């Protein structure tokens, strides 16, 4: 088994499988450091012909990726370092999702905690997700901050669950449990928490053991939808809302009331709904 070291990730490789553990305390926010590590990792692994499957999980049992770092409201240019490498027509958050969505390896998320906002977008961009019953939660909560998803979430979600349920998720801004997410098609399967490791491990090993060329052939036949126009519409919608005073007020209010702390994140939806109007 070999290991790669990134500041916010722990990566091990064995038998054609890379296992990536997200570890960005206290709640795994998608900040500049985690964004950089995920981009570098996915780019590096994309050219590794010895790898067939990438499994993502979290070192934090409560949070997979909490959401994009809300404190970036004070440093809006923090992600500018990634601008020279962005493909045309996508913002930095969409670019991460597209990198994951077009990864040549099979990507599997083991969801045993909460994934909100940018975390939910990452989960939905992966090829497959398996969620722990009673522990996993997923939600697009951006509306509670006066914005809409801006990292591919509107497009990925509509493709997974349909327009009507995507609107419910985006505008209702609730946290969906594993069983509901499975029923809607947001995740592949809800499984008992004590079986999650075995279910994902068995699938990853079975896929990694397939004959040469099968994974690549399947990915050529079952291609990701071309979302170029939709991603442009999403970015315009997100950027337009982000520029409004209400968005800044709600984001700052969330931070002031404990967002991005463990206690505040446990019921972030309730915290944001309770902010003064």
Steps between C-alpha positions, in 0.01 A plus 500: 500500500630844409402832657482854364512799734290813457433756775123433508485146358627157590547281193588132482522275195468125478381250239386763251303701758585843640337573834474872573414619850404866533647653815457877529397576862280596661216425254665442160401830341589529132761772540798594284719228653250218445413630154870505403563151633196350326591665169861387521402148603241448226735638237786277616285186519339557161820393323569202728414195293550268796200645683146397417289623792515801735306480827437821696414507870547733796717486810218687676205270581256794502602691187606390152538855360303753701472755214716766336693711752262782592785716628598555136249784509795703637754368247308471172822483298636202694422258219657720231811283516306229315377729221786434251417129494122525467335365185296749302143557617522381860577662835744352750234301687348362182847408377552272799172322435579462131845365580340236721216430258743429214754302703606186306488287814172398660433741789302388805399708801453330834262745668485446876450861611357822363568654159349841439538766233833449326533169684173378351618615157818294537297195601261540208785538251646161596404189305339327797407575861403266783350660809488376860148475642459713811829683446516643149334824394517696176357839410531806277455769763621802305155659482515558876801723432322696228672323210456192282746213445790620288729197479302283262237400754196616305609309190626183668195481725246548220671219311477270801154571639307699236399865485218484753705335773801718418285807563381346826858441612630842391209711627401286798867502608449208737737222597393172337555176688651194334171323432336807341811573295492140373129517417554824306801358313746744658714209627531146371400327818431555868662225707520424871786699650681189623494354148619807309870411504438144381253600226732763351813290542344200325381713209833680466695173501264338249531795263879517541524129412313530169682402179716760331306766311154432647489813717617724218248343261215549746598863555513556124154349460340671803636851460435797730243738358634812330405773746688794346196721444342408833819577692514846343138563601575377850805722539307807387218421744743438788715807431195722469370393840843505666532870415181589688527649852276229650753229413783676683275571799385139528846350454653735760207432732553126467867531588423725796252246636731199481507374143817298432526393862403143590202608707374750245534259211294227664182696417624757253164516327330594826770753580465673162119496510514667841700801381319835506313579178 
